[in-house]
Amino acid sequence: MLLIDDLLLLPISGFKFIFRTLQKVAEEQYLDDAPIKARLLELQLELESGELSEEDYVKEEATIIRQLRDIEKHRREVAGVPSEEGTGGLVFRPGGQDLSGASVTLHQDVGRKK
């Protein structure tokens, strides 16, 4: 009976494998932040060359930063690490630099007496 069950369930198992593989590939592509960082560098070059106004640059940069934060949040969720949102912290990354560099985190002291 086990052989017959395996043969009957083989197409279903094959589809499950295909869907799991597709999900894994899609998630890897979603979590790949290299194209987004490359777009940020392109924007900086366009700003420096005068092809892009400061106002347009700020709008595009905000969108890109939001996408990078979403990716980082999703990575933390997958890893089981709590997100930094809601901790009262502020992450500062100097403008015009690659976001993979150093960052400064400022936290609000709650309940601290002076």
N, C-alpha and C positions, 0 to 999 in steps of 0.2 A: 504493500500500500504506500509506503513512503516514496518509492520510486515513481509511482503514478502521480502522487501528490506533487512531487518535485517537477515532473514533466508538465503537469497542468498549470502550475504556478510560475513556470519559467518565463512566459511573456510578461507577467506582472512584475516579477523580480527584475527583468531587463529594463522595463520602463522606470521602475523606482531608481535603478542605478543611473539611468540617463538623466532623470530629473535631479537627482542629488548632485551629479557632475555639473549640470547646467547651473544649479544654484551656487555651487562652489565657485565656478568661473565668474559668474555675475557678481558675486560678493567680492571676489578678489579685484575685479575691475572697478567696482564702486569704491573700494578702500584704497585704490592707487591714487595718491595725491600728486604724483609727479607731473601729469599733464596740467593740473590746476596751478602748481607752482611755476611751470613753464609759461603759462598764460600770464601770470603775475609779472614775470620778468619781461615778457613781450609788452605788457602795458607800460612798464617803466621805460622801456626803450622808446615806445611811441610817445610818451610824455616828454622825454628828453629831446627827441627829434622834432617835436612840435606838431606831430600828427594828431595828437590828442590834447584836449584842453584839460586844465586842472580839475574842473568840475566833473567832466566825464570820467577822468581817472579816479576820482574819489568814489563815484558811484560804482564803477566796475570793481575797484579794489574792495569795497564793502561787500559786494556779492561774492567775490573770491574768498575773502576772509570767512564769510558765513559758511561757504561750502567746506573750507578746511576745518572749521570748528565742528560741523556736522560729521565729517569723516572721523575726526578725533573722538567725538562723543560715541559714535558707533563702535569704533575700535575699543574704547573703554568698556562699553556694554558687553561686547563679545568676550573681552578678557576678564570680565567680572570685577573691574576696578570702578569705584564710584566716580562719577563725573565731578569736575571742579566747579560746576555751576551750583549756586546756592550756598557756597562756602563763604561768601562775602569777599572773595578774592578778585583781584583784577590782574589780568595777564597783559603785560606791556611788551610789545615787540617793536623796536624802532622801525619807522617807515623807511622804505627804500632798501631794505635788507632782506635776504632770504629768510623765510620763516623757520628754517630748520636750524638756525643759529641759537644763540643764547637768548634767554628771556628772563624778565624780572617779574616776580609775583608779589603783589602787595596784598596783605590780609588785614581786614578790619579787626581790631581788638575789641571783643565784646565782653562787657562786664569788668573791664580793667579799671581800677581806681587810680587816680593820679594823686 
